[in-house]
């Protein structure tokens, strides 16, 4: 999408460090694809990065998550690799790293703070994409949650988990159109998943039709030529109008198709979108319909050379309780060098330096925002907006798993993901199977959220 929608955080000091005391039970092992999973007690700490951004680090020895206060931006979701770590998240070269955002200096190039601080994953609620004004009040591009500072309510850790609880919107949704948001970032001991929970409450006197997304975007060094993209969608569509007419696109607009492996190109040929081609000089955005019968929604990127997987998962539409909401679309942002203008390039007509793949599940019609969705409430039969009644609160649960695979089973991509009692079963395109420990039903996460709510009320 456009600049709006598009350096990992260097830890400075050990201030506000929270970790439990060691105990004989704090290191334990899980059996996972012939891998002994030795863990350390999870920790939580506050940091300030080199540009002055305040953030929270969550770490369990297997994965590390950095969540910034502005926009809930997550520039780092890394996993252990040999003697170091691999960050899976997109940290664009144009991200401000020498100073904080200054509108008088930076707005002309970046267009706003969101683009200046853009990195990795962040929440886009109550809308995904373009700003909306037709309702008589403005919803900023990618929503309130992507454009403001989150207030840190609590962060901490114990032997089984580490967490960050943040909120936005004030008591009655001041400056957020009468909505309030509570966000929970959680990791568990011995687990490779960053769990994210979003609660939205409507304080308005009328029903609020909302949408949104988690803007999961993978980047270098994880993303490279040869990576494999998969998702649970059963049908795909290119947008009728480009999100950014200035970019170079390789896909035909306004077309539907059944498989990522055979997408319609502008020149009349077909393109295999499941394979990352490298920096070929194009940028495209497509959406996929999640089947209403799905019990589990998911998207994935596999790096065969690194033998690693990035997987998002969430409840499917068929099993989502009434007090929750879930995603109905798999969005794909294929950023392969098609933006020869600032800030993606250093000057107009310059080389686009960015390689990224966004696996951005959502409730939205592409990235067109609420104004478009109000007029087009269905896309390929799925809802692009959802109702939130006066006084009602709804909750979304999502997990993002990053891990070594341990075998070549997923080298051709992920064909199927199933929830098990204590994890996820990933089936590869060639039939190989990999099991990963995860709270696939979000029962442990739900219990921890309830505990955090009871102690922070």
Helices and strands as residue ranges (DSSP letters): E 17-19, E 43-48, E 54-59, E 63-68, E 76-81, E 84-87, H 103-110, H 113-116, E 123-126, G 144-146, E 151-157, E 161-168, E 179-188, E 193-202, E 208-214, E 217-219, E 228-231, E 235-238, E 256-257, G 260-262, E 263-264, E 270-271, E 282-289, E 296-303, E 308-315, G 317-319, E 329-336, E 356-363, H 369-375, E 378-379, E 382-383, E 386-388, E 393-404, E 414-420, E 423-428, E 433-437, H 443-456
